[in-house]
Amino acid sequence: MEWTRTSVPSIVNACECGSDKVEARADGLVKLYRCAECHTSLGDLTMGREP
């Protein structure tokens, strides 16, 4: 599945480069987040569960 632009959930880490643009990609039950500018991983969330 492709990375798509999304709003940043408050639970993921801040981007090192200071950008507020975030991309997400679903990988099974896990949704991965990365910075749209420098592609640094911002963490992940398991779908259907509270973090």
PyMOL Python script that loads the backbone (N, CA, C, O; Angstrom):
from pymol import cmd

cmd.read_pdbstr("""\
ATOM      1  N   MET A   1       0.838  -1.190   0.000  1.00  0.00           N
ATOM      2  CA  MET A   1       0.000   0.000   0.000  1.00  0.00           C
ATOM      3  C   MET A   1       0.882   1.251   0.000  1.00  0.00           C
ATOM      4  O   MET A   1       1.953   1.278   0.606  1.00  0.00           O
ATOM      5  N   GLU A   2       0.410   2.265  -0.683  1.00  0.00           N
ATOM      6  CA  GLU A   2       1.173   3.508  -0.821  1.00  0.00           C
ATOM      7  C   GLU A   2       1.078   4.385   0.435  1.00  0.00           C
ATOM      8  O   GLU A   2       0.128   4.287   1.212  1.00  0.00           O
ATOM      9  N   TRP A   3       2.077   5.233   0.608  1.00  0.00           N
ATOM     10  CA  TRP A   3       2.044   6.249   1.662  1.00  0.00           C
ATOM     11  C   TRP A   3       1.080   7.345   1.230  1.00  0.00           C
ATOM     12  O   TRP A   3       1.128   7.786   0.082  1.00  0.00           O
ATOM     13  N   THR A   4       0.211   7.789   2.123  1.00  0.00           N
ATOM     14  CA  THR A   4      -0.739   8.863   1.833  1.00  0.00           C
ATOM     15  C   THR A   4      -0.613   9.963   2.873  1.00  0.00           C
ATOM     16  O   THR A   4      -0.331   9.701   4.042  1.00  0.00           O
ATOM     17  N   ARG A   5      -0.823  11.183   2.440  1.00  0.00           N
ATOM     18  CA  ARG A   5      -0.750  12.344   3.326  1.00  0.00           C
ATOM     19  C   ARG A   5      -1.900  12.294   4.316  1.00  0.00           C
ATOM     20  O   ARG A   5      -3.028  11.984   3.933  1.00  0.00           O
ATOM     21  N   THR A   6      -1.639  12.593   5.581  1.00  0.00           N
ATOM     22  CA  THR A   6      -2.659  12.542   6.625  1.00  0.00           C
ATOM     23  C   THR A   6      -2.394  13.619   7.657  1.00  0.00           C
ATOM     24  O   THR A   6      -1.321  14.221   7.682  1.00  0.00           O
ATOM     25  N   SER A   7      -3.381  13.859   8.510  1.00  0.00           N
ATOM     26  CA  SER A   7      -3.162  14.784   9.627  1.00  0.00           C
ATOM     27  C   SER A   7      -2.402  14.019  10.709  1.00  0.00           C
ATOM     28  O   SER A   7      -2.545  12.803  10.838  1.00  0.00           O
ATOM     29  N   VAL A   8      -1.610  14.728  11.468  1.00  0.00           N
ATOM     30  CA  VAL A   8      -0.760  14.074  12.464  1.00  0.00           C
ATOM     31  C   VAL A   8      -1.545  13.756  13.734  1.00  0.00           C
ATOM     32  O   VAL A   8      -2.115  14.657  14.349  1.00  0.00           O
ATOM     33  N   PRO A   9      -1.580  12.478  14.133  1.00  0.00           N
ATOM     34  CA  PRO A   9      -2.207  12.144  15.409  1.00  0.00           C
ATOM     35  C   PRO A   9      -1.294  12.582  16.552  1.00  0.00           C
ATOM     36  O   PRO A   9      -0.071  12.561  16.408  1.00  0.00           O
ATOM     37  N   SER A  10      -1.858  12.967  17.653  1.00  0.00           N
ATOM     38  CA  SER A  10      -1.063  13.494  18.758  1.00  0.00           C
ATOM     39  C   SER A  10      -0.159  12.439  19.388  1.00  0.00           C
ATOM     40  O   SER A  10       0.781  12.783  20.104  1.00  0.00           O
ATOM     41  N   ILE A  11      -0.424  11.178  19.137  1.00  0.00           N
ATOM     42  CA  ILE A  11       0.326  10.107  19.782  1.00  0.00           C
ATOM     43  C   ILE A  11       1.686   9.837  19.121  1.00  0.00           C
ATOM     44  O   ILE A  11       2.572   9.276  19.766  1.00  0.00           O
ATOM     45  N   VAL A  12       1.870  10.222  17.856  1.00  0.00           N
ATOM     46  CA  VAL A  12       3.141   9.926  17.187  1.00  0.00           C
ATOM     47  C   VAL A  12       4.191  10.975  17.508  1.00  0.00           C
ATOM     48  O   VAL A  12       3.868  12.075  17.956  1.00  0.00           O
ATOM     49  N   ASN A  13       5.445  10.629  17.278  1.00  0.00           N
ATOM     50  CA  ASN A  13       6.573  11.497  17.580  1.00  0.00           C
ATOM     51  C   ASN A  13       6.639  12.691  16.641  1.00  0.00           C
ATOM     52  O   ASN A  13       6.091  12.650  15.539  1.00  0.00           O
ATOM     53  N   ALA A  14       7.305  13.747  17.072  1.00  0.00           N
ATOM     54  CA  ALA A  14       7.516  14.912  16.233  1.00  0.00           C
ATOM     55  C   ALA A  14       8.617  14.609  15.215  1.00  0.00           C
ATOM     56  O   ALA A  14       9.511  13.802  15.469  1.00  0.00           O
ATOM     57  N   CYS A  15       8.534  15.261  14.075  1.00  0.00           N
ATOM     58  CA  CYS A  15       9.523  15.047  13.028  1.00  0.00           C
ATOM     59  C   CYS A  15      10.817  15.788  13.360  1.00  0.00           C
ATOM     60  O   CYS A  15      10.786  16.928  13.824  1.00  0.00           O
ATOM     61  N   GLU A  16      11.949  15.137  13.121  1.00  0.00           N
ATOM     62  CA  GLU A  16      13.260  15.729  13.423  1.00  0.00           C
ATOM     63  C   GLU A  16      13.557  16.976  12.615  1.00  0.00           C
ATOM     64  O   GLU A  16      14.248  17.876  13.094  1.00  0.00           O
ATOM     65  N   CYS A  17      13.037  17.043  11.378  1.00  0.00           N
ATOM     66  CA  CYS A  17      13.342  18.196  10.533  1.00  0.00           C
ATOM     67  C   CYS A  17      12.409  19.380  10.804  1.00  0.00           C
ATOM     68  O   CYS A  17      12.578  20.450  10.221  1.00  0.00           O
ATOM     69  N   GLY A  18      11.416  19.185  11.698  1.00  0.00           N
ATOM     70  CA  GLY A  18      10.518  20.269  12.055  1.00  0.00           C
ATOM     71  C   GLY A  18       9.284  20.380  11.179  1.00  0.00           C
ATOM     72  O   GLY A  18       8.449  21.254  11.412  1.00  0.00           O
ATOM     73  N   SER A  19       9.142  19.525  10.184  1.00  0.00           N
ATOM     74  CA  SER A  19       7.981  19.563   9.303  1.00  0.00           C
ATOM     75  C   SER A  19       6.737  19.058  10.030  1.00  0.00           C
ATOM     76  O   SER A  19       6.825  18.192  10.901  1.00  0.00           O
ATOM     77  N   ASP A  20       5.576  19.607   9.664  1.00  0.00           N
ATOM     78  CA  ASP A  20       4.321  19.121  10.247  1.00  0.00           C
ATOM     79  C   ASP A  20       3.521  18.306   9.225  1.00  0.00           C
ATOM     80  O   ASP A  20       2.346  18.013   9.444  1.00  0.00           O
ATOM     81  N   LYS A  21       4.164  17.941   8.109  1.00  0.00           N
ATOM     82  CA  LYS A  21       3.507  17.122   7.082  1.00  0.00           C
ATOM     83  C   LYS A  21       3.791  15.653   7.371  1.00  0.00           C
ATOM     84  O   LYS A  21       4.945  15.248   7.509  1.00  0.00           O
ATOM     85  N   VAL A  22       2.728  14.864   7.460  1.00  0.00           N
ATOM     86  CA  VAL A  22       2.849  13.463   7.849  1.00  0.00           C
ATOM     87  C   VAL A  22       2.192  12.567   6.810  1.00  0.00           C
ATOM     88  O   VAL A  22       1.165  12.919   6.230  1.00  0.00           O
ATOM     89  N   GLU A  23       2.799  11.399   6.579  1.00  0.00           N
ATOM     90  CA  GLU A  23       2.230  10.386   5.700  1.00  0.00           C
ATOM     91  C   GLU A  23       1.969   9.119   6.525  1.00  0.00           C
ATOM     92  O   GLU A  23       2.659   8.849   7.508  1.00  0.00           O
ATOM     93  N   ALA A  24       0.959   8.349   6.101  1.00  0.00           N
ATOM     94  CA  ALA A  24       0.628   7.107   6.792  1.00  0.00           C
ATOM     95  C   ALA A  24       0.482   5.987   5.781  1.00  0.00           C
ATOM     96  O   ALA A  24       0.183   6.215   4.608  1.00  0.00           O
ATOM     97  N   ARG A  25       0.701   4.762   6.265  1.00  0.00           N
ATOM     98  CA  ARG A  25       0.535   3.583   5.432  1.00  0.00           C
ATOM     99  C   ARG A  25       0.051   2.448   6.320  1.00  0.00           C
ATOM    100  O   ARG A  25       0.630   2.195   7.377  1.00  0.00           O
ATOM    101  N   ALA A  26      -1.002   1.766   5.902  1.00  0.00           N
ATOM    102  CA  ALA A  26      -1.517   0.626   6.646  1.00  0.00           C
ATOM    103  C   ALA A  26      -0.718  -0.609   6.281  1.00  0.00           C
ATOM    104  O   ALA A  26      -0.509  -0.897   5.102  1.00  0.00           O
ATOM    105  N   ASP A  27      -0.272  -1.336   7.289  1.00  0.00           N
ATOM    106  CA  ASP A  27       0.478  -2.569   7.092  1.00  0.00           C
ATOM    107  C   ASP A  27      -0.185  -3.648   7.954  1.00  0.00           C
ATOM    108  O   ASP A  27       0.249  -3.913   9.075  1.00  0.00           O
ATOM    109  N   GLY A  28      -1.235  -4.264   7.420  1.00  0.00           N
ATOM    110  CA  GLY A  28      -2.021  -5.208   8.211  1.00  0.00           C
ATOM    111  C   GLY A  28      -2.839  -4.437   9.241  1.00  0.00           C
ATOM    112  O   GLY A  28      -3.594  -3.533   8.885  1.00  0.00           O
ATOM    113  N   LEU A  29      -2.693  -4.787  10.502  1.00  0.00           N
ATOM    114  CA  LEU A  29      -3.419  -4.099  11.577  1.00  0.00           C
ATOM    115  C   LEU A  29      -2.669  -2.894  12.112  1.00  0.00           C
ATOM    116  O   LEU A  29      -3.180  -2.170  12.967  1.00  0.00           O
ATOM    117  N   VAL A  30      -1.463  -2.674  11.617  1.00  0.00           N
ATOM    118  CA  VAL A  30      -0.632  -1.573  12.100  1.00  0.00           C
ATOM    119  C   VAL A  30      -0.628  -0.445  11.083  1.00  0.00           C
ATOM    120  O   VAL A  30      -0.479  -0.683   9.884  1.00  0.00           O
ATOM    121  N   LYS A  31      -0.793   0.786  11.560  1.00  0.00           N
ATOM    122  CA  LYS A  31      -0.702   1.964  10.703  1.00  0.00           C
ATOM    123  C   LYS A  31       0.616   2.657  11.010  1.00  0.00           C
ATOM    124  O   LYS A  31       0.853   3.091  12.138  1.00  0.00           O
ATOM    125  N   LEU A  32       1.472   2.757   9.996  1.00  0.00           N
ATOM    126  CA  LEU A  32       2.788   3.360  10.153  1.00  0.00           C
ATOM    127  C   LEU A  32       2.731   4.835   9.779  1.00  0.00           C
ATOM    128  O   LEU A  32       2.017   5.216   8.851  1.00  0.00           O
ATOM    129  N   TYR A  33       3.482   5.665  10.497  1.00  0.00           N
ATOM    130  CA  TYR A  33       3.541   7.096  10.221  1.00  0.00           C
ATOM    131  C   TYR A  33       4.976   7.500   9.951  1.00  0.00           C
ATOM    132  O   TYR A  33       5.905   7.007  10.590  1.00  0.00           O
ATOM    133  N   ARG A  34       5.151   8.421   8.979  1.00  0.00           N
ATOM    134  CA  ARG A  34       6.475   8.964   8.700  1.00  0.00           C
ATOM    135  C   ARG A  34       6.345  10.434   8.315  1.00  0.00           C
ATOM    136  O   ARG A  34       5.271  10.903   7.937  1.00  0.00           O
ATOM    137  N   CYS A  35       7.456  11.145   8.420  1.00  0.00           N
ATOM    138  CA  CYS A  35       7.507  12.539   7.994  1.00  0.00           C
ATOM    139  C   CYS A  35       7.447  12.593   6.468  1.00  0.00           C
ATOM    140  O   CYS A  35       8.156  11.846   5.795  1.00  0.00           O
ATOM    141  N   ALA A  36       6.618  13.459   5.926  1.00  0.00           N
ATOM    142  CA  ALA A  36       6.486  13.570   4.469  1.00  0.00           C
ATOM    143  C   ALA A  36       7.689  14.267   3.839  1.00  0.00           C
ATOM    144  O   ALA A  36       7.942  14.097   2.646  1.00  0.00           O
ATOM    145  N   GLU A  37       8.428  15.042   4.616  1.00  0.00           N
ATOM    146  CA  GLU A  37       9.568  15.785   4.087  1.00  0.00           C
ATOM    147  C   GLU A  37      10.851  14.941   4.087  1.00  0.00           C
ATOM    148  O   GLU A  37      11.484  14.774   3.044  1.00  0.00           O
ATOM    149  N   CYS A  38      11.233  14.408   5.257  1.00  0.00           N
ATOM    150  CA  CYS A  38      12.512  13.686   5.357  1.00  0.00           C
ATOM    151  C   CYS A  38      12.339  12.176   5.518  1.00  0.00           C
ATOM    152  O   CYS A  38      13.326  11.446   5.600  1.00  0.00           O
ATOM    153  N   HIS A  39      11.093  11.705   5.563  1.00  0.00           N
ATOM    154  CA  HIS A  39      10.749  10.278   5.641  1.00  0.00           C
ATOM    155  C   HIS A  39      11.245   9.583   6.908  1.00  0.00           C
ATOM    156  O   HIS A  39      11.432   8.366   6.917  1.00  0.00           O
ATOM    157  N   THR A  40      11.459  10.356   7.980  1.00  0.00           N
ATOM    158  CA  THR A  40      11.814   9.773   9.271  1.00  0.00           C
ATOM    159  C   THR A  40      10.589   9.077   9.850  1.00  0.00           C
ATOM    160  O   THR A  40       9.485   9.619   9.803  1.00  0.00           O
ATOM    161  N   SER A  41      10.777   7.890  10.390  1.00  0.00           N
ATOM    162  CA  SER A  41       9.674   7.161  11.013  1.00  0.00           C
ATOM    163  C   SER A  41       9.191   7.911  12.256  1.00  0.00           C
ATOM    164  O   SER A  41       9.996   8.327  13.089  1.00  0.00           O
ATOM    165  N   LEU A  42       7.878   8.077  12.373  1.00  0.00           N
ATOM    166  CA  LEU A  42       7.298   8.781  13.514  1.00  0.00           C
ATOM    167  C   LEU A  42       6.596   7.829  14.476  1.00  0.00           C
ATOM    168  O   LEU A  42       6.042   8.267  15.485  1.00  0.00           O
ATOM    169  N   GLY A  43       6.614   6.546  14.179  1.00  0.00           N
ATOM    170  CA  GLY A  43       5.974   5.568  15.041  1.00  0.00           C
ATOM    171  C   GLY A  43       4.832   4.887  14.342  1.00  0.00           C
ATOM    172  O   GLY A  43       4.634   5.055  13.139  1.00  0.00           O
ATOM    173  N   ASP A  44       4.069   4.108  15.106  1.00  0.00           N
ATOM    174  CA  ASP A  44       2.960   3.378  14.530  1.00  0.00           C
ATOM    175  C   ASP A  44       1.856   3.207  15.567  1.00  0.00           C
ATOM    176  O   ASP A  44       2.075   3.350  16.770  1.00  0.00           O
ATOM    177  N   LEU A  45       0.679   2.900  15.069  1.00  0.00           N
ATOM    178  CA  LEU A  45      -0.480   2.634  15.918  1.00  0.00           C
ATOM    179  C   LEU A  45      -1.111   1.327  15.467  1.00  0.00           C
ATOM    180  O   LEU A  45      -1.160   1.035  14.272  1.00  0.00           O
ATOM    181  N   THR A  46      -1.591   0.544  16.419  1.00  0.00           N
ATOM    182  CA  THR A  46      -2.338  -0.665  16.081  1.00  0.00           C
ATOM    183  C   THR A  46      -3.799  -0.281  15.934  1.00  0.00           C
ATOM    184  O   THR A  46      -4.394   0.280  16.854  1.00  0.00           O
ATOM    185  N   MET A  47      -4.380  -0.581  14.776  1.00  0.00           N
ATOM    186  CA  MET A  47      -5.763  -0.214  14.518  1.00  0.00           C
ATOM    187  C   MET A  47      -6.719  -0.981  15.426  1.00  0.00           C
ATOM    188  O   MET A  47      -6.507  -2.162  15.702  1.00  0.00           O
ATOM    189  N   GLY A  48      -7.769  -0.309  15.887  1.00  0.00           N
ATOM    190  CA  GLY A  48      -8.769  -0.953  16.724  1.00  0.00           C
ATOM    191  C   GLY A  48      -8.403  -1.002  18.193  1.00  0.00           C
ATOM    192  O   GLY A  48      -9.132  -1.587  18.993  1.00  0.00           O
ATOM    193  N   ARG A  49      -7.284  -0.397  18.561  1.00  0.00           N
ATOM    194  CA  ARG A  49      -6.866  -0.382  19.963  1.00  0.00           C
ATOM    195  C   ARG A  49      -6.484   1.017  20.384  1.00  0.00           C
ATOM    196  O   ARG A  49      -5.989   1.817  19.590  1.00  0.00           O
ATOM    197  N   GLU A  50      -6.724   1.292  21.649  1.00  0.00           N
ATOM    198  CA  GLU A  50      -6.261   2.558  22.195  1.00  0.00           C
ATOM    199  C   GLU A  50      -4.764   2.427  22.489  1.00  0.00           C
ATOM    200  O   GLU A  50      -4.325   1.392  22.990  1.00  0.00           O
ATOM    201  N   PRO A  51      -3.997   3.436  22.193  1.00  0.00           N
ATOM    202  CA  PRO A  51      -2.540   3.352  22.455  1.00  0.00           C
ATOM    203  C   PRO A  51      -2.234   3.321  23.948  1.00  0.00           C
ATOM    204  O   PRO A  51      -1.068   3.252  24.337  1.00  0.00           O
TER     205      PRO A  51
END
""", "prot")
cmd.dss("prot")
cmd.show_as("cartoon", "prot")
cmd.util.cbc("prot")
cmd.orient("prot")
